[in-house]
Every structure is written in structure tokens, then in C-alpha cells.
Amino acid sequence: MKLNVPLRLLAAASLAAASFLAQAADLTVAYQTTVDPAKVAQADGAYEKATRADISWRKFDNGADIIAAIASGDVQIGYLGSSPLTAAITRKVPVETFLIATQIGAAEALVAREGSGIKTPQDLIGKKIAVPFVSTGHYSLLAALKHWNIDPSKVTVLNLAPPAIIAAWKRGDIDATYVWDPALGVAKENGKVLITSGELAKFGAPTFDAWIVRKDFAEKHPEIVTAFAKVTLDAYADYRKDPKAWLANQSNVDKLVKLSGAKASDIPLLLQGNVYPLAADQVSDLGAPTTKAITDTAVFLKEQGKVEAVLPDYAPYVSAKYITN
């Protein structure tokens, strides 16, 4: 049966569809090669289904590049560590921290290459250490040197992105690195772990990864941010309900390997080395604890000359309003 639909209605429907598609496509999400349960949801298209958005996923090698992309407006939602996040907020990049992605443990570490002559922390003096600048690894490296009473000027710290660290490590151009997977896995093949971020946290230098959103995007599309957070937290709950069963599902491991570049054999240790806060924890964490952690990080970065000043209040850049139980 043929329907006689007025042309003006067809035109209006076409315009509405075009407007919806344009709006749906206007969401670019920056992610990194960290290992976390939510990457299964990313691989399965769960975020697109929940947000009803056509998401463009862009892989980045470090948080500094993500901040630049968010500041320019090219990216609306991004995943990054507490150090680049703190640096960005201190420079008043208009973002909100809406989810603590992970409290970093063994997933980031300082590794010394075999044959470098580094047996103890003091052996780092005079050596070349590679790390992405203004990353959580950089913050942790400086915190570790401070803990060991090693003057940073007595080591050569090189600013390299993770892919460049892998290449430099394989060539033998560097003696040590503070990094995450897949570069961490490569380094551990013929290197010795001197300290992990989890161990550093016990010495008063905790680090975390977070999901952030541009404030203007969140104001226009709060439902998308809320749905995005829920998908992530559902993935965390699924993993934490029974980690052994979760890891026994080879499909889960395969998806993490694909998106992170980590070895399948390393996935269990990397997951167990971090803490993935559930919804109830997020509500409390996305307040004074996170604000304090960012403030402490800012103070440290200022001492190291990485930021010019510390803001009087970081609370406006942290929000739990997108968390639903």
C-alpha cells in the first residue's frame, strides 16, 4: 500500500533525522591502553547503546595529549591520570571529574633494565629514566625519588610517550622507565620492578585514573554522562562480583588484550593490582577525598615546577551528580 505523505512532513522528518545524527555523532571519547573491566563494555558497544550516541573512540598515549584535545573541543569525554588532570584543572581547563576509573596499584611501576647496573634505588643516580611528562607515572617517579632522598637533578629524566619508551627500551637507550601497559609488560620481560604505584600510595603519594567531561557538554547532555558512568560502573560490578569467573571467560580477556595491547598472561595481575570503585564508593570518593588528592598533587607539582600555582579550591572540578545506584 502506497502512503501519500506530504512533502513538508518528509522534509521535516529528514531534517530531524539529520539533526539527530549530527548530535549523536558529536561525541568523541579519548581512551588509553590501561587494563580495566570497562574495556569489555567498550568492545561490546555498550556505551553506544546506553547513551544512544554514535561515539568516536580515539586512543591516546598520555593524558597531556588528551587534555590538549579536550581543551580544543575535539574531545568531550576523556580518561586520564590524576597528575595530568590536576595540571589541567590548575590551568582552569573547563572540565568535571565525574568518575574515578581506578585507584592505581601494580598497573604502573618503575622498572630497571637488566644490565643497567641498577640494583637498588640509589643506583638510579646518573641513569636515564623515561616517562611521559605530567603523567601519573611522572608524578610517581618524582614521588619515589623524593621518598628515596634522591635529587631529581642527579638522574636524566626523558620525556617519552609509551610507544617511544618501548622502542628505546628494546634498543637499550634507557636504563629505567615508570610506565603502564603495554610498555610496562615489555619492560618487565627483562627488567626488575623497583616500586609500584600501589606501594607508593602507602608512602603518601596515591594516584588514580578518572573519567572527565567538558563542562559545556555535560550541561547540554547530562543524560549521556550519567549513562556513560553507569555502563562503566556496571562493568566494574560484573568483574568484582566474581573476578575468577570473569577472568575464566576468555572473551573478556581477548577484548582487554585487543584494546590495551597487554599480554593475556598479564591481564589477571594488572586487574588485581588496581581498585575499581563501585557506585556507592564513587558517591563518597567524588567529594572531599578526590578534592584533597588533587590538591595534594597540585602542591607537589608546584614544588617540582610543573604548575605555576595551586588553586584555592578544586571542588568545582569534581562532581558525583552523574552517579546513579
Contacts in CASP RR format, 6 or more apart in sequence:
PFRMAT RR
TARGET T0000
AUTHOR 0000-0000-0000
METHOD contacts of the structure
MODEL  1
MKLNVPLRLLAAASLAAASFLAQAADLTVAYQTTVDPAKVAQADGAYEKA
TRADISWRKFDNGADIIAAIASGDVQIGYLGSSPLTAAITRKVPVETFLI
ATQIGAAEALVAREGSGIKTPQDLIGKKIAVPFVSTGHYSLLAALKHWNI
DPSKVTVLNLAPPAIIAAWKRGDIDATYVWDPALGVAKENGKVLITSGEL
AKFGAPTFDAWIVRKDFAEKHPEIVTAFAKVTLDAYADYRKDPKAWLANQ
SNVDKLVKLSGAKASDIPLLLQGNVYPLAADQVSDLGAPTTKAITDTAVF
LKEQGKVEAVLPDYAPYVSAKYITN
21 54 0 8 1.000
24 52 0 8 1.000
24 53 0 8 1.000
24 54 0 8 1.000
25 53 0 8 1.000
25 54 0 8 1.000
25 56 0 8 1.000
26 76 0 8 1.000
27 51 0 8 1.000
27 53 0 8 1.000
27 54 0 8 1.000
27 55 0 8 1.000
27 56 0 8 1.000
27 76 0 8 1.000
27 77 0 8 1.000
27 217 0 8 1.000
27 224 0 8 1.000
28 55 0 8 1.000
28 56 0 8 1.000
28 57 0 8 1.000
28 58 0 8 1.000
28 69 0 8 1.000
28 74 0 8 1.000
28 75 0 8 1.000
28 76 0 8 1.000
28 77 0 8 1.000
29 47 0 8 1.000
29 55 0 8 1.000
29 56 0 8 1.000
29 57 0 8 1.000
29 58 0 8 1.000
29 75 0 8 1.000
29 76 0 8 1.000
29 77 0 8 1.000
29 78 0 8 1.000
29 79 0 8 1.000
30 58 0 8 1.000
30 59 0 8 1.000
30 60 0 8 1.000
30 66 0 8 1.000
30 69 0 8 1.000
30 70 0 8 1.000
30 75 0 8 1.000
30 77 0 8 1.000
30 78 0 8 1.000
30 79 0 8 1.000
30 80 0 8 1.000
31 42 0 8 1.000
31 57 0 8 1.000
31 58 0 8 1.000
31 59 0 8 1.000
31 60 0 8 1.000
31 78 0 8 1.000
31 79 0 8 1.000
31 259 0 8 1.000
32 59 0 8 1.000
32 60 0 8 1.000
32 61 0 8 1.000
32 62 0 8 1.000
32 63 0 8 1.000
32 66 0 8 1.000
32 79 0 8 1.000
32 80 0 8 1.000
32 180 0 8 1.000
33 59 0 8 1.000
33 61 0 8 1.000
33 162 0 8 1.000
33 180 0 8 1.000
33 181 0 8 1.000
33 182 0 8 1.000
33 259 0 8 1.000
33 260 0 8 1.000
33 261 0 8 1.000
33 262 0 8 1.000
34 79 0 8 1.000
34 101 0 8 1.000
34 102 0 8 1.000
34 107 0 8 1.000
34 180 0 8 1.000
34 181 0 8 1.000
34 209 0 8 1.000
34 260 0 8 1.000
35 107 0 8 1.000
35 181 0 8 1.000
35 256 0 8 1.000
35 260 0 8 1.000
35 262 0 8 1.000
35 266 0 8 1.000
35 267 0 8 1.000
35 270 0 8 1.000
35 271 0 8 1.000
35 274 0 8 1.000
36 101 0 8 1.000
36 102 0 8 1.000
36 209 0 8 1.000
36 271 0 8 1.000
36 274 0 8 1.000
36 276 0 8 1.000
37 235 0 8 1.000
37 236 0 8 1.000
37 238 0 8 1.000
37 239 0 8 1.000
37 246 0 8 1.000
37 252 0 8 1.000
37 271 0 8 1.000
37 276 0 8 1.000
38 101 0 8 1.000
38 231 0 8 1.000
38 232 0 8 1.000
38 235 0 8 1.000
38 236 0 8 1.000
39 255 0 8 1.000
39 256 0 8 1.000
39 259 0 8 1.000
39 260 0 8 1.000
40 235 0 8 1.000
40 251 0 8 1.000
40 252 0 8 1.000
40 255 0 8 1.000
40 256 0 8 1.000
41 47 0 8 1.000
41 231 0 8 1.000
41 232 0 8 1.000
41 234 0 8 1.000
41 235 0 8 1.000
42 57 0 8 1.000
42 259 0 8 1.000
43 255 0 8 1.000
43 258 0 8 1.000
43 259 0 8 1.000
44 255 0 8 1.000
46 231 0 8 1.000
46 235 0 8 1.000
47 53 0 8 1.000
47 55 0 8 1.000
47 227 0 8 1.000
47 228 0 8 1.000
47 231 0 8 1.000
48 54 0 8 1.000
48 55 0 8 1.000
50 227 0 8 1.000
50 228 0 8 1.000
50 230 0 8 1.000
50 231 0 8 1.000
51 223 0 8 1.000
51 224 0 8 1.000
51 227 0 8 1.000
51 228 0 8 1.000
51 231 0 8 1.000
52 227 0 8 1.000
53 224 0 8 1.000
58 69 0 8 1.000
58 75 0 8 1.000
60 66 0 8 1.000
60 69 0 8 1.000
61 132 0 8 1.000
61 161 0 8 1.000
61 162 0 8 1.000
61 163 0 8 1.000
62 84 0 8 1.000
62 132 0 8 1.000
62 135 0 8 1.000
62 161 0 8 1.000
62 162 0 8 1.000
63 80 0 8 1.000
63 81 0 8 1.000
63 84 0 8 1.000
63 132 0 8 1.000
63 134 0 8 1.000
63 135 0 8 1.000
64 84 0 8 1.000
64 87 0 8 1.000
64 132 0 8 1.000
64 133 0 8 1.000
64 134 0 8 1.000
64 135 0 8 1.000
66 75 0 8 1.000
66 78 0 8 1.000
66 79 0 8 1.000
66 80 0 8 1.000
66 84 0 8 1.000
67 80 0 8 1.000
67 84 0 8 1.000
67 85 0 8 1.000
67 87 0 8 1.000
67 88 0 8 1.000
67 93 0 8 1.000
69 75 0 8 1.000
70 76 0 8 1.000
70 78 0 8 1.000
70 88 0 8 1.000
70 93 0 8 1.000
70 95 0 8 1.000
70 212 0 8 1.000
70 214 0 8 1.000
71 88 0 8 1.000
71 93 0 8 1.000
73 214 0 8 1.000
75 214 0 8 1.000
76 213 0 8 1.000
76 214 0 8 1.000
76 217 0 8 1.000
77 211 0 8 1.000
77 212 0 8 1.000
77 213 0 8 1.000
77 214 0 8 1.000
77 217 0 8 1.000
77 225 0 8 1.000
77 228 0 8 1.000
78 211 0 8 1.000
78 212 0 8 1.000
78 213 0 8 1.000
79 101 0 8 1.000
79 209 0 8 1.000
79 210 0 8 1.000
79 211 0 8 1.000
80 209 0 8 1.000
80 210 0 8 1.000
80 212 0 8 1.000
81 104 0 8 1.000
81 135 0 8 1.000
81 136 0 8 1.000
81 207 0 8 1.000
81 208 0 8 1.000
81 209 0 8 1.000
81 210 0 8 1.000
82 136 0 8 1.000
82 139 0 8 1.000
82 207 0 8 1.000
82 208 0 8 1.000
82 209 0 8 1.000
82 210 0 8 1.000
82 293 0 8 1.000
82 294 0 8 1.000
82 297 0 8 1.000
83 134 0 8 1.000
83 135 0 8 1.000
83 136 0 8 1.000
83 137 0 8 1.000
83 138 0 8 1.000
83 139 0 8 1.000
83 207 0 8 1.000
83 297 0 8 1.000
83 301 0 8 1.000
84 134 0 8 1.000
84 135 0 8 1.000
84 136 0 8 1.000
85 95 0 8 1.000
85 97 0 8 1.000
85 210 0 8 1.000
85 212 0 8 1.000
85 294 0 8 1.000
86 294 0 8 1.000
86 297 0 8 1.000
86 298 0 8 1.000
86 301 0 8 1.000
86 307 0 8 1.000
86 314 0 8 1.000
87 134 0 8 1.000
87 301 0 8 1.000
87 306 0 8 1.000
87 307 0 8 1.000
88 95 0 8 1.000
89 95 0 8 1.000
89 294 0 8 1.000
89 298 0 8 1.000
89 311 0 8 1.000
89 314 0 8 1.000
89 317 0 8 1.000
90 298 0 8 1.000
90 301 0 8 1.000
90 307 0 8 1.000
90 308 0 8 1.000
90 309 0 8 1.000
90 310 0 8 1.000
90 311 0 8 1.000
91 307 0 8 1.000
92 311 0 8 1.000
94 214 0 8 1.000
94 215 0 8 1.000
94 216 0 8 1.000
95 212 0 8 1.000
95 213 0 8 1.000
95 214 0 8 1.000
95 215 0 8 1.000
95 317 0 8 1.000
96 212 0 8 1.000
96 213 0 8 1.000
96 215 0 8 1.000
96 218 0 8 1.000
96 317 0 8 1.000
96 318 0 8 1.000
96 319 0 8 1.000
97 210 0 8 1.000
97 211 0 8 1.000
97 212 0 8 1.000
97 286 0 8 1.000
97 290 0 8 1.000
97 294 0 8 1.000
97 317 0 8 1.000
97 318 0 8 1.000
97 319 0 8 1.000
98 211 0 8 1.000
98 212 0 8 1.000
98 213 0 8 1.000
98 218 0 8 1.000
98 225 0 8 1.000
98 229 0 8 1.000
98 286 0 8 1.000
98 319 0 8 1.000
98 320 0 8 1.000
98 321 0 8 1.000
98 322 0 8 1.000
98 323 0 8 1.000
99 210 0 8 1.000
99 211 0 8 1.000
99 229 0 8 1.000
99 232 0 8 1.000
99 233 0 8 1.000
99 282 0 8 1.000
99 286 0 8 1.000
99 322 0 8 1.000
99 323 0 8 1.000
100 208 0 8 1.000
100 209 0 8 1.000
100 210 0 8 1.000
100 277 0 8 1.000
100 281 0 8 1.000
100 282 0 8 1.000
100 285 0 8 1.000
100 286 0 8 1.000
100 290 0 8 1.000
101 208 0 8 1.000
101 209 0 8 1.000
101 210 0 8 1.000
101 211 0 8 1.000
101 232 0 8 1.000
101 276 0 8 1.000
102 208 0 8 1.000
102 209 0 8 1.000
102 274 0 8 1.000
102 275 0 8 1.000
102 276 0 8 1.000
102 277 0 8 1.000
103 201 0 8 1.000
103 206 0 8 1.000
103 207 0 8 1.000
103 208 0 8 1.000
103 274 0 8 1.000
103 275 0 8 1.000
103 277 0 8 1.000
104 136 0 8 1.000
104 197 0 8 1.000
104 198 0 8 1.000
104 201 0 8 1.000
104 206 0 8 1.000
104 207 0 8 1.000
104 208 0 8 1.000
104 209 0 8 1.000
104 274 0 8 1.000
105 196 0 8 1.000
105 197 0 8 1.000
105 198 0 8 1.000
105 201 0 8 1.000
105 273 0 8 1.000
105 274 0 8 1.000
105 275 0 8 1.000
106 196 0 8 1.000
106 197 0 8 1.000
106 198 0 8 1.000
106 269 0 8 1.000
106 270 0 8 1.000
106 272 0 8 1.000
106 273 0 8 1.000
106 274 0 8 1.000
107 180 0 8 1.000
107 181 0 8 1.000
107 184 0 8 1.000
107 197 0 8 1.000
107 270 0 8 1.000
107 273 0 8 1.000
107 274 0 8 1.000
108 136 0 8 1.000
108 137 0 8 1.000
108 140 0 8 1.000
108 178 0 8 1.000
108 179 0 8 1.000
108 180 0 8 1.000
108 184 0 8 1.000
108 196 0 8 1.000
108 197 0 8 1.000
108 207 0 8 1.000
109 178 0 8 1.000
109 179 0 8 1.000
109 184 0 8 1.000
109 188 0 8 1.000
109 193 0 8 1.000
109 194 0 8 1.000
109 195 0 8 1.000
109 196 0 8 1.000
109 197 0 8 1.000
110 129 0 8 1.000
110 140 0 8 1.000
110 141 0 8 1.000
110 144 0 8 1.000
110 176 0 8 1.000
110 177 0 8 1.000
110 178 0 8 1.000
110 193 0 8 1.000
110 194 0 8 1.000
110 195 0 8 1.000
110 196 0 8 1.000
111 176 0 8 1.000
111 177 0 8 1.000
111 178 0 8 1.000
111 179 0 8 1.000
111 184 0 8 1.000
111 187 0 8 1.000
111 188 0 8 1.000
111 191 0 8 1.000
111 192 0 8 1.000
111 193 0 8 1.000
111 194 0 8 1.000
112 118 0 8 1.000
112 119 0 8 1.000
112 123 0 8 1.000
112 124 0 8 1.000
112 175 0 8 1.000
112 176 0 8 1.000
112 191 0 8 1.000
112 192 0 8 1.000
112 194 0 8 1.000
113 169 0 8 1.000
113 172 0 8 1.000
113 174 0 8 1.000
113 175 0 8 1.000
113 176 0 8 1.000
113 187 0 8 1.000
113 190 0 8 1.000
113 191 0 8 1.000
114 190 0 8 1.000
114 191 0 8 1.000
114 192 0 8 1.000
116 127 0 8 1.000
116 175 0 8 1.000
116 176 0 8 1.000
117 123 0 8 1.000
117 175 0 8 1.000
118 124 0 8 1.000
118 127 0 8 1.000
118 175 0 8 1.000
118 176 0 8 1.000
118 192 0 8 1.000
118 194 0 8 1.000
119 192 0 8 1.000
121 144 0 8 1.000
121 148 0 8 1.000
121 150 0 8 1.000
121 194 0 8 1.000
121 195 0 8 1.000
122 148 0 8 1.000
122 150 0 8 1.000
124 145 0 8 1.000
124 148 0 8 1.000
124 150 0 8 1.000
124 155 0 8 1.000
124 175 0 8 1.000
124 176 0 8 1.000
124 194 0 8 1.000
125 150 0 8 1.000
125 154 0 8 1.000
125 155 0 8 1.000
126 154 0 8 1.000
126 155 0 8 1.000
126 156 0 8 1.000
127 155 0 8 1.000
127 156 0 8 1.000
127 175 0 8 1.000
127 176 0 8 1.000
128 155 0 8 1.000
128 156 0 8 1.000
128 158 0 8 1.000
128 173 0 8 1.000
128 174 0 8 1.000
128 175 0 8 1.000
128 176 0 8 1.000
129 141 0 8 1.000
129 155 0 8 1.000
129 156 0 8 1.000
129 157 0 8 1.000
129 158 0 8 1.000
129 174 0 8 1.000
129 175 0 8 1.000
129 176 0 8 1.000
129 177 0 8 1.000
129 178 0 8 1.000
130 157 0 8 1.000
130 158 0 8 1.000
130 159 0 8 1.000
130 160 0 8 1.000
130 164 0 8 1.000
130 165 0 8 1.000
130 168 0 8 1.000
130 169 0 8 1.000
130 174 0 8 1.000
130 176 0 8 1.000
130 177 0 8 1.000
130 179 0 8 1.000
131 137 0 8 1.000
131 138 0 8 1.000
131 141 0 8 1.000
131 157 0 8 1.000
131 158 0 8 1.000
131 159 0 8 1.000
131 160 0 8 1.000
131 165 0 8 1.000
131 177 0 8 1.000
131 178 0 8 1.000
131 179 0 8 1.000
132 138 0 8 1.000
132 159 0 8 1.000
132 160 0 8 1.000
132 161 0 8 1.000
132 162 0 8 1.000
132 165 0 8 1.000
132 179 0 8 1.000
133 159 0 8 1.000
134 301 0 8 1.000
134 306 0 8 1.000
136 197 0 8 1.000
136 207 0 8 1.000
136 208 0 8 1.000
136 209 0 8 1.000
137 178 0 8 1.000
137 179 0 8 1.000
137 180 0 8 1.000
137 197 0 8 1.000
137 207 0 8 1.000
138 157 0 8 1.000
138 178 0 8 1.000
139 205 0 8 1.000
139 207 0 8 1.000
139 297 0 8 1.000
139 300 0 8 1.000
139 301 0 8 1.000
140 178 0 8 1.000
140 197 0 8 1.000
140 200 0 8 1.000
140 205 0 8 1.000
140 207 0 8 1.000
141 157 0 8 1.000
141 178 0 8 1.000
142 152 0 8 1.000
142 300 0 8 1.000
142 304 0 8 1.000
143 200 0 8 1.000
143 203 0 8 1.000
143 204 0 8 1.000
143 205 0 8 1.000
143 300 0 8 1.000
144 178 0 8 1.000
144 194 0 8 1.000
144 195 0 8 1.000
144 200 0 8 1.000
144 205 0 8 1.000
145 151 0 8 1.000
145 152 0 8 1.000
145 155 0 8 1.000
147 200 0 8 1.000
147 203 0 8 1.000
147 205 0 8 1.000
152 304 0 8 1.000
158 168 0 8 1.000
158 174 0 8 1.000
160 168 0 8 1.000
160 174 0 8 1.000
162 179 0 8 1.000
162 180 0 8 1.000
162 182 0 8 1.000
162 183 0 8 1.000
163 183 0 8 1.000
165 174 0 8 1.000
165 177 0 8 1.000
165 179 0 8 1.000
165 183 0 8 1.000
165 187 0 8 1.000
166 182 0 8 1.000
166 183 0 8 1.000
166 186 0 8 1.000
168 174 0 8 1.000
169 177 0 8 1.000
169 183 0 8 1.000
169 186 0 8 1.000
169 187 0 8 1.000
170 186 0 8 1.000
176 194 0 8 1.000
177 183 0 8 1.000
177 187 0 8 1.000
179 187 0 8 1.000
181 260 0 8 1.000
181 261 0 8 1.000
181 262 0 8 1.000
181 266 0 8 1.000
181 270 0 8 1.000
182 260 0 8 1.000
182 261 0 8 1.000
182 262 0 8 1.000
182 263 0 8 1.000
185 262 0 8 1.000
185 263 0 8 1.000
185 266 0 8 1.000
197 206 0 8 1.000
197 207 0 8 1.000
198 206 0 8 1.000
198 273 0 8 1.000
200 206 0 8 1.000
200 207 0 8 1.000
201 207 0 8 1.000
205 300 0 8 1.000
206 293 0 8 1.000
208 290 0 8 1.000
208 293 0 8 1.000
210 290 0 8 1.000
211 228 0 8 1.000
211 229 0 8 1.000
211 232 0 8 1.000
213 225 0 8 1.000
217 224 0 8 1.000
217 225 0 8 1.000
218 225 0 8 1.000
218 322 0 8 1.000
222 321 0 8 1.000
222 322 0 8 1.000
225 322 0 8 1.000
226 322 0 8 1.000
226 324 0 8 1.000
228 322 0 8 1.000
229 282 0 8 1.000
229 322 0 8 1.000
229 323 0 8 1.000
229 324 0 8 1.000
230 324 0 8 1.000
233 278 0 8 1.000
233 279 0 8 1.000
233 282 0 8 1.000
233 323 0 8 1.000
236 276 0 8 1.000
236 277 0 8 1.000
236 278 0 8 1.000
237 278 0 8 1.000
237 279 0 8 1.000
238 246 0 8 1.000
239 246 0 8 1.000
239 271 0 8 1.000
239 276 0 8 1.000
240 276 0 8 1.000
240 278 0 8 1.000
243 271 0 8 1.000
243 272 0 8 1.000
246 252 0 8 1.000
247 253 0 8 1.000
247 267 0 8 1.000
247 268 0 8 1.000
247 271 0 8 1.000
253 264 0 8 1.000
253 267 0 8 1.000
254 264 0 8 1.000
256 262 0 8 1.000
256 267 0 8 1.000
257 263 0 8 1.000
257 264 0 8 1.000
257 267 0 8 1.000
262 270 0 8 1.000
277 285 0 8 1.000
279 323 0 8 1.000
279 324 0 8 1.000
279 325 0 8 1.000
280 325 0 8 1.000
282 320 0 8 1.000
282 323 0 8 1.000
283 320 0 8 1.000
283 323 0 8 1.000
283 325 0 8 1.000
286 318 0 8 1.000
286 319 0 8 1.000
286 320 0 8 1.000
286 323 0 8 1.000
287 315 0 8 1.000
287 318 0 8 1.000
287 320 0 8 1.000
290 318 0 8 1.000
291 313 0 8 1.000
291 314 0 8 1.000
291 315 0 8 1.000
291 318 0 8 1.000
294 314 0 8 1.000
294 317 0 8 1.000
294 318 0 8 1.000
295 310 0 8 1.000
295 314 0 8 1.000
298 307 0 8 1.000
298 310 0 8 1.000
298 311 0 8 1.000
298 314 0 8 1.000
299 310 0 8 1.000
301 307 0 8 1.000
302 308 0 8 1.000
302 309 0 8 1.000
302 310 0 8 1.000
END
